């Protein structure tokens, strides 16, 4: 599973953040690792220097081998919260996708 982390230019500490986010993604998606070819994570601060309560955005695209990509987005007050929210959504979607495949194989 190849993990690509993309951060907007207006995000502080981009290098350290990218390393931290990659570890979180690998940990959270580890049970799907053998079925995913690539995971792209994009984080951004939608309002830049302006302060807003839910201006951090995380978009995750997981690419299961031989299947259509699964995408999830979340916005929150921090990058960590937005990433956690988006990961929760993508995990749920992947469980659905792989669950349907298991159901088909069983019938």
Backbone as CSV, one residue per row, in Angstrom:
resi,resn,N_x,N_y,N_z,CA_x,CA_y,CA_z,C_x,C_y,C_z
1,UNK,0.856,-1.174,0.000,0.000,0.000,0.000,0.901,1.236,0.000
2,UNK,0.822,1.977,-1.078,1.570,3.226,-1.201,0.735,4.348,-0.580
3,UNK,1.342,5.147,0.304,0.629,6.246,0.956,1.247,7.562,0.512
4,UNK,0.425,8.444,-0.054,0.857,9.769,-0.485,0.154,10.816,0.372
5,UNK,0.952,11.684,1.020,0.395,12.749,1.852,0.638,14.074,1.149
6,UNK,-0.420,14.836,0.960,-0.325,16.144,0.312,-0.873,17.201,1.264
7,UNK,-0.051,18.213,1.555,-0.497,19.293,2.431,-0.465,20.601,1.660
8,UNK,-1.441,21.443,1.923,-1.488,22.758,1.290,-0.293,23.588,1.757
9,UNK,0.107,24.538,0.946,1.263,25.374,1.267,1.081,26.195,2.536
10,UNK,-0.161,26.475,2.920,-0.402,27.308,4.099,-0.458,26.507,5.400
11,UNK,-0.090,25.224,5.363,-0.073,24.379,6.563,1.311,24.469,7.200
12,UNK,1.350,24.781,8.491,2.621,24.871,9.209,3.162,23.479,9.538
13,UNK,4.499,23.352,9.520,5.137,22.085,9.892,4.788,20.961,8.954
14,UNK,4.772,21.237,7.676,4.298,20.275,6.678,5.060,18.949,6.693
15,UNK,6.385,18.996,6.830,7.189,17.767,6.792,6.851,16.843,7.961
16,UNK,6.877,17.394,9.171,6.570,16.591,10.366,5.126,16.111,10.329
17,UNK,4.228,16.971,9.904,2.810,16.607,9.812,2.621,15.465,8.821
18,UNK,3.281,15.542,7.687,3.164,14.487,6.674,3.602,13.137,7.227
19,UNK,4.704,13.124,7.964,5.192,11.871,8.550,4.196,11.327,9.567
20,UNK,3.658,12.205,10.401,2.678,11.789,11.409,1.419,11.243,10.738
21,UNK,0.930,11.943,9.717,-0.291,11.509,9.035,-0.088,10.175,8.325
22,UNK,1.085,9.959,7.762,1.342,8.676,7.102,1.272,7.527,8.099
23,UNK,1.836,7.719,9.283,1.767,6.682,10.323,0.324,6.405,10.726
24,UNK,-0.467,7.454,10.887,-1.878,7.292,11.271,-2.643,6.534,10.184
25,UNK,-2.424,6.905,8.932,-3.115,6.246,7.814,-2.722,4.770,7.748
26,UNK,-1.431,4.491,7.818,-0.973,3.090,7.749,-1.552,2.260,8.892
27,UNK,-1.588,2.844,10.087,-2.128,2.128,11.244,-3.620,1.862,11.072
28,UNK,-4.356,2.896,10.711,-5.822,2.783,10.627,-6.276,1.883,9.481
29,UNK,-5.514,1.864,8.394,-5.908,1.060,7.230,-5.112,-0.237,7.105
30,UNK,-4.369,-0.599,8.145,-3.482,-1.765,8.081,-4.214,-3.058,7.715
31,UNK,-5.439,-3.224,8.179,-6.143,-4.485,7.867,-6.551,-4.585,6.401
32,UNK,-6.511,-3.438,5.683,-6.830,-3.443,4.256,-5.576,-3.362,3.388
33,UNK,-4.394,-3.300,4.010,-3.145,-3.007,3.298,-2.898,-3.925,2.106
34,UNK,-3.224,-5.199,2.243,-2.970,-6.130,1.142,-3.963,-5.970,-0.002
35,UNK,-5.039,-5.227,0.207,-6.042,-5.029,-0.839,-6.018,-3.624,-1.443
36,UNK,-5.217,-2.716,-0.854,-5.139,-1.344,-1.349,-3.823,-1.129,-2.081
37,UNK,-3.901,-0.542,-3.262,-2.675,-0.244,-3.992,-2.114,1.114,-3.578
38,UNK,-3.006,2.048,-3.269,-2.547,3.395,-2.956,-3.596,4.130,-2.134
39,UNK,-3.105,5.023,-1.257,-3.972,5.897,-0.487,-3.410,7.316,-0.615
40,UNK,-4.257,8.234,-1.069,-3.884,9.651,-1.165,-4.631,10.413,-0.089
41,UNK,-3.895,11.220,0.666,-4.503,12.041,1.709,-4.129,13.496,1.421
42,UNK,-5.124,14.365,1.380,-4.921,15.791,1.135,-5.466,16.566,2.325
43,UNK,-4.624,17.400,2.940,-5.098,18.258,4.026,-4.898,19.717,3.633
44,UNK,-5.849,20.541,4.060,-5.766,21.963,3.747,-6.462,22.787,4.816
45,UNK,-6.103,24.043,4.848,-6.738,25.033,5.718,-7.554,25.915,4.784
46,UNK,-8.848,25.714,4.785,-9.724,26.365,3.814,-9.723,27.892,3.900
47,UNK,-9.501,28.428,5.089,-9.578,29.881,5.263,-8.220,30.546,5.458
48,UNK,-7.141,29.780,5.383,-5.812,30.360,5.529,-5.648,31.076,6.855
49,UNK,-5.271,32.331,6.807,-5.018,33.115,8.016,-6.282,33.522,8.756
50,UNK,-7.410,33.464,8.087,-8.677,33.814,8.744,-9.049,32.687,9.705
51,UNK,-9.565,33.042,10.850,-9.918,32.024,11.844,-11.378,31.617,11.687
52,UNK,-11.576,30.335,11.625,-12.919,29.767,11.548,-12.909,28.475,12.352
53,UNK,-14.084,28.034,12.760,-14.143,26.878,13.642,-13.909,25.544,12.932
54,UNK,-14.367,25.399,11.716,-14.214,24.129,10.999,-13.587,24.376,9.629
55,UNK,-12.366,24.910,9.630,-11.746,25.271,8.360,-10.638,24.321,7.917
56,UNK,-10.377,23.263,8.682,-9.377,22.263,8.291,-10.098,21.145,7.550
57,UNK,-9.556,20.779,6.397,-10.226,19.796,5.555,-9.276,18.653,5.234
58,UNK,-9.809,17.447,5.249,-9.047,16.254,4.884,-9.857,15.454,3.859
59,UNK,-9.207,15.125,2.750,-9.809,14.286,1.720,-8.921,13.062,1.566
60,UNK,-9.521,11.889,1.630,-8.775,10.635,1.491,-9.359,9.855,0.320
61,UNK,-8.462,9.378,-0.537,-8.868,8.508,-1.627,-8.083,7.209,-1.487
62,UNK,-8.811,6.127,-1.258,-8.206,4.799,-1.149,-8.504,4.045,-2.443
63,UNK,-7.481,3.387,-2.966,-7.638,2.681,-4.233,-7.508,1.167,-4.033
64,UNK,-8.651,0.487,-3.918,-8.602,-0.975,-3.822,-8.164,-1.571,-5.165
65,UNK,-7.353,-2.609,-5.118,-6.864,-3.257,-6.337,-8.036,-3.741,-7.185
66,UNK,-8.081,-3.298,-8.439,-9.095,-3.750,-9.378,-10.485,-3.171,-9.180
67,UNK,-10.633,-2.208,-8.274,-11.949,-1.626,-7.996,-11.886,-0.105,-8.127
68,UNK,-13.049,0.525,-8.122,-13.112,1.982,-8.160,-12.579,2.571,-6.858
69,UNK,-11.958,3.756,-6.933,-11.463,4.414,-5.715,-12.599,4.727,-4.743
70,UNK,-12.261,4.752,-3.465,-13.198,5.102,-2.398,-12.704,6.416,-1.813
71,UNK,-13.583,7.424,-1.773,-13.186,8.750,-1.310,-14.033,9.181,-0.127
72,UNK,-13.389,9.869,0.820,-14.095,10.411,1.982,-13.500,11.775,2.320
73,UNK,-14.355,12.671,2.805,-13.943,14.027,3.164,-14.487,14.371,4.538
74,UNK,-13.719,15.143,5.294,-14.217,15.658,6.573,-13.612,17.029,6.822
75,UNK,-14.366,17.885,7.479,-13.893,19.199,7.900,-14.068,19.311,9.400
76,UNK,-13.076,19.933,10.057,-13.122,20.055,11.516,-12.263,21.234,11.941
77,UNK,-12.147,21.400,13.239,-11.387,22.506,13.801,-9.890,22.286,13.782
78,UNK,-9.442,21.030,13.609,-8.000,20.745,13.535,-7.759,19.713,12.446
79,UNK,-6.522,19.656,11.995,-6.163,18.665,10.981,-6.328,17.260,11.530
80,UNK,-5.939,17.053,12.793,-6.095,15.730,13.412,-7.556,15.290,13.419
81,UNK,-8.449,16.200,13.795,-9.876,15.863,13.846,-10.423,15.585,12.449
82,UNK,-10.032,16.397,11.491,-10.508,16.198,10.119,-9.987,14.872,9.558
83,UNK,-8.729,14.547,9.849,-8.144,13.286,9.378,-8.832,12.095,10.034
84,UNK,-9.062,12.181,11.339,-9.760,11.104,12.048,-11.153,10.896,11.467
85,UNK,-11.865,11.987,11.210,-13.209,11.888,10.639,-13.209,11.268,9.253
86,UNK,-12.291,11.718,8.395,-12.219,11.181,7.036,-11.793,9.713,7.044
87,UNK,-10.844,9.363,7.918,-10.430,7.965,8.020,-11.576,7.074,8.477
88,UNK,-12.363,7.542,9.429,-13.522,6.771,9.877,-14.488,6.500,8.740
89,UNK,-14.708,7.516,7.914,-15.616,7.370,6.777,-15.054,6.415,5.725
90,UNK,-13.750,6.523,5.444,-13.172,5.656,4.420,-13.099,4.202,4.907
91,UNK,-12.834,3.996,6.191,-12.847,2.638,6.749,-14.236,2.028,6.604
92,UNK,-15.247,2.787,6.942,-16.625,2.301,6.818,-16.953,1.956,5.362
93,UNK,-16.543,2.819,4.448,-16.806,2.567,3.021,-16.052,1.328,2.534
94,UNK,-14.800,1.169,2.970,-14.031,-0.009,2.560,-14.630,-1.290,3.140
95,UNK,-15.108,-1.238,4.374,-15.775,-2.406,4.961,-16.980,-2.793,4.116
96,UNK,-17.716,-1.809,3.643,-18.881,-2.067,2.796,-18.456,-2.691,1.473
97,UNK,-17.458,-2.088,0.822,-16.977,-2.595,-0.473,-16.473,-4.024,-0.344
98,UNK,-15.587,-4.265,0.618,-15.017,-5.598,0.758,-16.037,-6.590,1.310
99,UNK,-17.002,-6.124,2.098,-18.071,-6.984,2.585,-18.950,-7.471,1.452
100,UNK,-19.248,-6.573,0.500,-20.057,-6.956,-0.659,-19.311,-7.960,-1.521
101,UNK,-18.001,-7.793,-1.656,-17.219,-8.763,-2.413,-17.249,-10.121,-1.745
102,UNK,-17.157,-10.172,-0.431,-17.213,-11.438,0.298,-18.567,-12.099,0.140
103,UNK,-19.634,-11.267,0.178,-20.975,-11.806,0.007,-21.150,-12.433,-1.373
104,UNK,-20.606,-11.804,-2.394,-20.707,-12.324,-3.756,-19.961,-13.652,-3.901
105,UNK,-18.782,-13.742,-3.283,-17.980,-14.952,-3.376,-18.645,-16.113,-2.639
106,UNK,-19.390,-15.781,-1.596,-20.036,-16.817,-0.786,-21.294,-17.374,-1.417
107,UNK,-21.827,-16.679,-2.430,-23.083,-17.130,-3.045,-22.868,-17.767,-4.377
